[in-house]
């Protein structure tokens, strides 16, 4: 069975949702038969590479919220991440283009290191003090830690066309599937799961999708499951 996950490294609910899905997959009795493929989805497509802002500033400007609202949202997201055993810096993070990271993830997929790189990118963006946006060498370091050849990584970063078509193809496919926010999970092209659902919902979806041929269906879960989309990232109110 193949599970495709559309996500963005800048999406906090993708970070949390992956941890919840991974928990469900670990307990799935047929986990060794599941192939997980990560697909590209940019929350801020077309953002210039040098357009880097503090997260709080970005939230206030893009979504019209006050600084206090943005900080409260980050605090709540940090609590949600902590509940899944994830580190999350609620202050001092920045935001920028993730296009090069998605290109590298496609390269890493060819090398069989996509999952490793994605985990490192998530942790670097949400937990580490050093930015992932302002220096290509930071991406080279992370890709090298994931087991990729640093020279090959630099070559990909130096060529803006490398894997660009693959990123855009993923994004077009997401739109065709009706995904207007992330994370979005597609199980064997049979079931779709939208948002950072609880692990129990992912477990049910894996069980339903395994060995059951059918058109793509949306698995019933929490109707307002947390996700990130063009209008921002949902923030828990309690």
Secondary structure, 3 states (H helix, E strand, C coil): CEEEEEECCCCHHHHHHHHHHHHHHHCCCCHHHCEEEEEECCCCCCCCCCCCEEHHHHHHHHHCCCHHHHHHHHHHHHHHHHHCCCCCCCCCCEECCCHHHHHHHHHHHHCCCHHHHHHHHHHHHHCCCCCCCCCHHHHHHHHHHCCCCHHHHHHHHHCCCCCHHHHHHHHHHHHHCCCCEECEEEECCCEEEECCCCHHHHHHHHHHHCCCCCCCEECCCCCCCCCEECCEECCCCC
